[in-house]
Amino acid sequence: MADINFVAPEAIGLDLERWSRACGLMTRWCEKGLIPSAGICVGRDGQVVAPKLFGHQRLDGSQSIRQDAVFLIASITKPIVCAAVLQLIERGEFSLSDRVIDIVPEFGKHGKNGVTIRNLMTHSSGLPDMVANNVELRTKHATMSEFVAAIYEESLAFGPGKGVSYQSTGIAILGEIILRVTGQSCQAYCRKEIFEPLGMQDSWLGVPSHWFEGADPAANRIAELRVPEAQAKDDWNWNSRYWRMLGAPWGGLLTTPADLARFCLMMLNAGRGNDRQILSPAAVEAATRNQLEFMPDVLETDRRCKPWGLGWRLNWPAHSANFGDFLGARTYGHWGATGTVMWIDPDKKSFCILLTTQPQEPNGSYLSQLSNAIAASWK
């Protein structure tokens, strides 16, 4: 594995006073207990500043954050799973306009015959975000196949391509498509075709069972989340062994800031990372282009002001949530409900990864404030 050669902040054009001020924000938030723990990693022009870790590994404050801490990044998982789907499109397995039912016939119940793979990747399918029996399934520690089966029973809120509504269920179906086409689970495919080639050795779409074995199990590396009160007493919450092992394609990736930096470098280098062509330049361009632009039935204001690529949220003018206010017009990224955000600016050839253990939806106030401070640090 070719490791990253970390550089000093000034080597990538960061103003040291402003960078220090940005990092100081996170230090203060963690000292005040507003955020239990966090990791920051930024890069530019193919170079990366060493990740900075803050806070405590456990909510009780008994252990400082480990330098090898692993974070549950929630929905930042989505564009990574979409990258796996793009690989299969590159290989001629199917196209964006193919209907889901041509690969997963069971999906076609209740009027879903017209949903395409493009609809799943752009949140234009009409599917709900979560299935109606989501809590019931989690309570019984359902398998991924049981979640997928529940999606078959869902109806559409609107016709495919006639609106935009955020849908984790669509990404779950993409995971099923990967399974049907390759014979490998979404977890296994991403590990083999994306994580290992990029050297993302600390990235797991569902950690293996051996992570929970031994006197000092590897699971101790996972930073403990301050879960929402509604989850706190449930044995399926984000800190549970069940959720950490499930590997939900819509939000189950556990990883580190350094590993995500490898993924960002690949995207900024036209799909090439660690001397491997993970995605073609054509796929990267398509993934980061406004796919809603040519959907005539989508509201004009959504096409213009809330654009989506293939798995990526493009920059939304006049929306501070999670991403802040200072990002370039062609910036793309994603946020996560566990308190995470990652953005990539192809014009400045820069990226920013902010991982915390403090859920901040719907507005991601801490994330947007820190994103502003970091964006303002580059000269």
C-alpha positions as CSV (number, residue, x, y, z in Angstrom):
1,M,0.0,0.0,0.0
2,A,1.4,3.4,-1.0
3,D,0.8,5.5,2.1
4,I,0.0,9.2,2.1
5,N,2.9,11.6,2.6
6,F,1.5,14.2,5.0
7,V,2.6,17.7,4.6
8,A,2.6,20.9,6.8
9,P,-0.5,23.1,6.5
10,E,1.4,25.9,4.8
11,A,2.5,23.5,2.0
12,I,-1.1,23.4,0.7
13,G,-1.6,27.1,1.0
14,L,-3.3,27.3,4.4
15,D,-3.0,30.5,6.3
16,L,-1.6,29.3,9.6
17,E,-3.4,31.8,11.8
18,R,-6.8,31.0,10.2
19,W,-6.1,27.3,10.2
20,S,-5.2,27.4,13.9
21,R,-8.4,29.4,14.6
22,A,-10.4,26.7,12.7
23,C,-8.9,23.9,14.7
24,G,-9.3,25.9,17.9
25,L,-13.1,26.0,17.3
26,M,-13.2,22.2,17.5
27,T,-10.9,22.1,20.5
28,R,-13.2,24.4,22.4
29,W,-16.4,22.5,21.4
30,C,-14.9,19.3,22.6
31,E,-13.6,20.8,25.8
32,K,-17.1,22.1,26.5
33,G,-18.6,18.8,25.8
34,L,-20.6,20.1,22.9
35,I,-19.0,17.5,20.7
36,P,-17.7,14.3,22.2
37,S,-14.9,13.7,19.6
38,A,-13.9,14.7,16.1
39,G,-11.5,14.2,13.3
40,I,-10.4,16.8,10.6
41,C,-8.5,16.2,7.4
42,V,-7.9,18.5,4.5
43,G,-5.9,18.4,1.3
44,R,-5.1,20.3,-1.9
45,D,-3.2,19.6,-5.1
46,G,-2.7,16.0,-4.3
47,Q,-1.2,16.7,-0.8
48,V,-2.8,16.0,2.6
49,V,-2.3,17.6,6.0
50,A,-2.1,15.0,8.7
51,P,-5.5,14.4,10.3
52,K,-6.2,16.1,13.6
53,L,-8.2,14.3,16.3
54,F,-10.1,15.9,19.1
55,G,-12.0,15.0,22.2
56,H,-12.6,11.6,23.9
57,Q,-13.0,8.0,22.6
58,R,-15.8,7.4,25.1
59,L,-18.7,9.5,26.2
60,D,-17.7,9.3,29.8
61,G,-14.5,11.1,29.0
62,S,-12.3,8.3,30.4
63,Q,-10.1,8.0,27.3
64,S,-8.7,10.6,25.0
65,I,-9.4,10.1,21.4
66,R,-7.2,7.4,19.8
67,Q,-5.0,8.4,16.9
68,D,-6.4,5.4,15.1
69,A,-10.0,6.2,15.9
70,V,-12.7,4.9,13.5
71,F,-15.9,6.9,12.9
72,L,-19.3,5.9,11.7
73,I,-19.9,8.3,8.9
74,A,-23.5,7.6,8.1
75,S,-24.7,8.9,4.8
76,I,-21.3,9.8,3.4
77,T,-21.5,6.1,2.7
78,K,-24.0,6.8,-0.2
79,P,-21.6,8.3,-2.8
80,I,-19.1,5.6,-2.1
81,V,-21.6,2.9,-2.8
82,C,-22.7,4.8,-5.9
83,A,-19.0,4.8,-7.0
84,A,-19.2,1.0,-6.9
85,V,-22.3,1.0,-9.1
86,L,-20.5,3.3,-11.5
87,Q,-17.8,0.7,-11.8
88,L,-20.3,-1.8,-13.0
89,I,-21.7,0.7,-15.5
90,E,-18.2,1.2,-16.8
91,R,-17.9,-2.5,-17.3
92,G,-21.1,-2.7,-19.3
93,E,-23.2,-4.6,-16.8
94,F,-26.1,-2.1,-17.2
95,S,-26.8,1.6,-17.9
96,L,-28.2,4.5,-15.8
97,S,-31.5,4.4,-17.8
98,D,-32.0,0.6,-17.2
99,R,-35.0,-0.2,-15.1
100,V,-34.3,-1.7,-11.6
101,I,-36.8,-4.5,-12.3
102,D,-34.6,-5.8,-15.1
103,I,-32.1,-6.8,-12.4
104,V,-34.3,-7.1,-9.3
105,P,-37.7,-8.2,-10.6
106,E,-39.2,-8.3,-7.1
107,F,-38.8,-4.6,-6.8
108,G,-41.6,-3.9,-9.3
109,K,-44.5,-4.2,-6.8
110,H,-46.9,-1.4,-6.2
111,G,-46.2,0.7,-9.3
112,K,-42.4,0.8,-9.1
113,N,-41.8,-0.7,-12.6
114,G,-40.5,2.5,-14.1
115,V,-37.8,3.3,-11.6
116,T,-34.4,3.5,-13.1
117,I,-30.9,3.2,-11.7
118,R,-30.4,6.9,-12.4
119,N,-33.5,7.6,-10.3
120,L,-32.0,5.7,-7.3
121,M,-28.7,7.6,-7.6
122,T,-30.3,11.0,-7.8
123,H,-33.1,10.7,-5.2
124,S,-35.7,11.1,-8.0
125,S,-37.3,7.6,-7.6
126,G,-40.3,8.6,-5.4
127,L,-39.2,6.0,-2.8
128,P,-39.5,7.0,0.9
129,D,-36.3,7.7,2.9
130,M,-36.9,4.7,5.2
131,V,-39.3,1.8,5.1
132,A,-42.5,2.0,7.1
133,N,-41.4,-0.7,9.5
134,N,-37.8,0.6,9.9
135,V,-37.8,0.6,13.7
136,E,-39.5,-2.8,13.8
137,L,-36.8,-4.3,11.6
138,R,-33.9,-2.7,13.6
139,T,-35.5,-3.9,16.8
140,K,-35.5,-7.5,15.6
141,H,-31.9,-7.1,14.3
142,A,-33.1,-7.7,10.7
143,T,-30.6,-8.7,8.0
144,M,-30.0,-6.5,5.0
145,S,-32.1,-8.9,2.8
146,E,-35.1,-8.2,5.2
147,F,-34.7,-4.5,4.7
148,V,-34.6,-5.0,0.9
149,A,-37.7,-7.2,1.0
150,A,-39.5,-4.4,3.0
151,I,-38.6,-1.9,0.2
152,Y,-40.4,-4.2,-2.3
153,E,-43.6,-3.5,-0.4
154,E,-43.3,0.3,-0.5
155,S,-45.2,2.5,-2.9
156,L,-43.9,5.7,-4.6
157,A,-44.8,9.2,-3.4
158,F,-44.5,10.4,-7.0
159,G,-43.6,9.0,-10.4
160,P,-39.9,8.3,-11.2
161,G,-38.2,11.5,-12.4
162,K,-41.1,13.7,-11.4
163,G,-39.6,15.0,-8.2
164,V,-36.7,14.8,-5.8
165,S,-37.0,13.4,-2.3
166,Y,-34.1,12.1,-0.3
167,Q,-34.2,8.3,-0.1
168,S,-32.0,5.9,1.7
169,T,-34.1,3.0,0.5
170,G,-32.9,3.7,-3.1
171,I,-29.3,3.2,-2.0
172,A,-30.2,0.0,-0.3
173,I,-31.6,-1.3,-3.6
174,L,-28.3,-0.3,-5.3
175,G,-26.6,-2.6,-2.8
176,E,-29.0,-5.4,-3.9
177,I,-28.1,-4.6,-7.5
178,I,-24.4,-5.1,-6.8
179,L,-25.2,-8.4,-5.2
180,R,-27.4,-9.6,-8.1
181,V,-24.8,-8.6,-10.8
182,T,-21.6,-9.6,-9.1
183,G,-22.6,-12.4,-6.7
184,Q,-20.9,-10.4,-3.9
185,S,-22.5,-8.5,-1.1
186,C,-22.2,-4.7,-1.3
187,Q,-19.8,-4.9,1.6
188,A,-17.5,-7.5,0.0
189,Y,-17.6,-5.7,-3.4
190,C,-16.7,-2.3,-2.0
191,R,-13.9,-3.9,0.1
192,K,-12.4,-5.7,-2.9
193,E,-12.9,-3.1,-5.7
194,I,-12.6,0.2,-3.8
195,F,-11.1,0.1,-0.3
196,E,-8.3,-2.4,-0.9
197,P,-7.1,-0.9,-4.2
198,L,-7.1,2.6,-2.7
199,G,-5.3,1.4,0.5
200,M,-8.3,2.2,2.6
201,Q,-7.5,-0.6,5.1
202,D,-9.4,0.9,8.0
203,S,-12.7,1.2,6.0
204,W,-15.5,-1.3,6.6
205,L,-19.1,-1.4,5.4
206,G,-19.9,-3.4,8.4
207,V,-17.0,-4.5,10.6
208,P,-16.2,-8.2,10.8
209,S,-17.0,-10.3,13.8
210,H,-13.4,-10.6,14.9
211,W,-13.4,-6.9,15.7
212,F,-15.3,-7.8,18.9
213,E,-12.9,-10.6,20.0
214,G,-10.0,-10.5,22.4
215,A,-8.9,-8.6,25.5
216,D,-8.6,-5.4,23.5
217,P,-10.9,-5.8,20.5
218,A,-10.5,-3.7,17.4
219,A,-14.0,-2.4,18.1
220,N,-12.5,-0.2,20.8
221,R,-11.2,1.9,18.0
222,I,-14.7,3.0,17.1
223,A,-15.4,6.4,18.6
224,E,-18.6,6.3,20.7
225,L,-21.5,8.4,19.4
226,R,-23.8,10.5,21.4
227,V,-26.9,8.9,20.0
228,P,-30.3,10.7,19.8
229,E,-32.4,10.3,22.9
230,A,-34.9,8.2,20.8
231,Q,-32.2,5.6,20.2
232,A,-30.4,5.7,23.5
233,K,-32.1,2.7,25.1
234,D,-32.3,0.5,22.0
235,D,-29.9,-2.3,21.3
236,W,-29.8,-1.4,17.6
237,N,-28.5,2.1,18.0
238,W,-25.5,3.5,16.2
239,N,-23.2,2.2,19.0
240,S,-24.5,-1.3,19.0
241,R,-22.6,-4.3,17.7
242,Y,-25.6,-5.0,15.5
243,W,-25.5,-1.7,13.6
244,R,-21.7,-1.7,13.4
245,M,-21.8,-5.1,11.7
246,L,-24.9,-4.6,9.5
247,G,-23.1,-2.5,6.8
248,A,-26.1,-0.6,5.6
249,P,-25.3,0.7,2.1
250,W,-27.1,4.0,2.9
251,G,-25.1,4.8,6.0
252,G,-23.1,2.0,7.6
253,L,-19.5,2.8,6.7
254,L,-16.9,2.9,9.4
255,T,-13.7,4.6,8.4
256,T,-11.0,7.1,9.3
257,P,-10.2,10.6,8.1
258,A,-7.0,9.4,6.4
259,D,-8.9,6.7,4.5
260,L,-11.5,9.1,3.3
261,A,-8.7,11.4,2.2
262,R,-7.6,8.6,-0.1
263,F,-11.0,8.5,-1.7
264,C,-11.1,12.3,-2.1
265,L,-7.6,12.2,-3.8
266,M,-8.9,9.6,-6.2
267,M,-11.9,11.8,-7.1
268,L,-9.7,14.8,-7.6
269,N,-7.3,12.8,-9.8
270,A,-9.9,11.8,-12.4
271,G,-10.6,8.5,-10.7
272,R,-7.0,7.4,-10.2
273,G,-5.7,6.6,-6.8
274,N,-2.8,4.5,-5.4
275,D,-1.6,3.9,-8.9
276,R,-5.0,2.3,-9.8
277,Q,-7.8,3.6,-12.1
278,I,-10.7,3.1,-9.7
279,L,-13.2,5.1,-11.8
280,S,-12.8,6.4,-15.3
281,P,-12.6,10.2,-15.8
282,A,-15.9,9.9,-17.7
283,A,-17.6,8.3,-14.6
284,V,-16.2,11.0,-12.3
285,E,-17.4,13.7,-14.6
286,A,-20.9,12.2,-14.8
287,A,-21.1,11.6,-11.0
288,T,-20.3,15.2,-10.2
289,R,-22.5,16.8,-12.9
290,N,-26.1,18.0,-12.2
291,Q,-28.1,15.0,-13.2
292,L,-31.4,16.8,-12.5
293,E,-30.7,19.4,-15.2
294,F,-32.4,17.4,-17.9
295,M,-35.3,15.9,-15.9
296,P,-38.1,18.1,-17.2
297,D,-40.6,17.0,-14.6
298,V,-38.5,18.0,-11.7
299,L,-39.3,21.5,-10.3
300,E,-37.1,24.1,-11.9
301,T,-36.1,25.5,-8.5
302,D,-34.9,22.0,-7.4
303,R,-32.9,21.5,-10.6
304,R,-31.2,24.9,-10.2
305,C,-30.9,25.3,-6.5
306,K,-30.7,21.8,-5.1
307,P,-28.8,19.8,-7.7
308,W,-27.7,16.2,-7.3
309,G,-25.0,14.3,-9.1
310,L,-24.8,10.5,-9.0
311,G,-24.7,9.9,-5.2
312,W,-23.2,13.4,-4.6
313,R,-24.9,16.5,-3.3
314,L,-23.7,19.3,-5.4
315,N,-23.3,22.8,-4.0
316,W,-26.6,24.3,-3.1
317,P,-26.7,28.1,-3.2
318,A,-28.2,29.8,-0.2
319,H,-28.1,26.6,2.0
320,S,-25.6,26.8,4.9
321,A,-26.5,23.4,6.3
322,N,-23.5,21.2,6.9
323,F,-21.4,22.6,4.1
324,G,-21.2,26.2,5.1
325,D,-21.3,29.3,2.9
326,F,-17.9,29.7,1.1
327,L,-17.7,26.7,-1.2
328,G,-17.1,27.0,-4.9
329,A,-19.8,26.5,-7.5
330,R,-18.7,23.1,-8.6
331,T,-18.1,21.7,-5.1
332,Y,-19.7,18.3,-4.3
333,G,-19.9,16.2,-1.2
334,H,-22.2,14.6,1.3
335,W,-23.2,14.8,5.0
336,G,-24.0,12.2,7.6
337,A,-26.6,12.1,10.4
338,T,-24.0,11.1,12.9
339,G,-22.4,14.6,12.5
340,T,-20.1,14.3,9.5
341,V,-19.5,16.1,6.2
342,M,-17.1,15.7,3.3
343,W,-16.7,18.1,0.4
344,I,-14.5,18.2,-2.6
345,D,-13.8,21.4,-4.7
346,P,-12.5,20.4,-8.2
347,D,-11.7,24.0,-9.1
348,K,-9.4,24.5,-6.1
349,K,-8.3,20.8,-6.2
350,S,-9.1,20.7,-2.5
351,F,-11.1,18.6,0.0
352,C,-12.3,18.8,3.6
353,I,-13.4,15.9,5.8
354,L,-15.1,16.7,9.2
355,L,-16.1,13.7,11.3
356,T,-17.7,14.1,14.7
357,T,-19.7,11.9,17.1
358,Q,-22.4,14.5,17.7
359,P,-25.5,14.2,15.5
360,Q,-26.4,17.7,14.1
361,E,-29.3,17.2,11.8
362,P,-31.1,18.9,10.3
363,N,-28.8,21.9,10.0
364,G,-25.3,20.7,10.9
365,S,-24.5,24.0,12.7
366,Y,-21.1,23.0,14.0
367,L,-20.2,21.5,10.7
368,S,-21.2,24.5,8.7
369,Q,-19.4,26.9,11.0
370,L,-16.2,24.9,10.9
371,S,-16.5,24.4,7.2
372,N,-16.6,28.2,6.8
373,A,-13.5,28.6,9.0
374,I,-11.6,26.0,7.0
375,A,-12.7,27.3,3.6
376,A,-11.5,30.7,4.7
377,S,-8.1,29.4,5.7
378,W,-7.0,28.7,2.2
379,K,-5.1,31.5,0.5
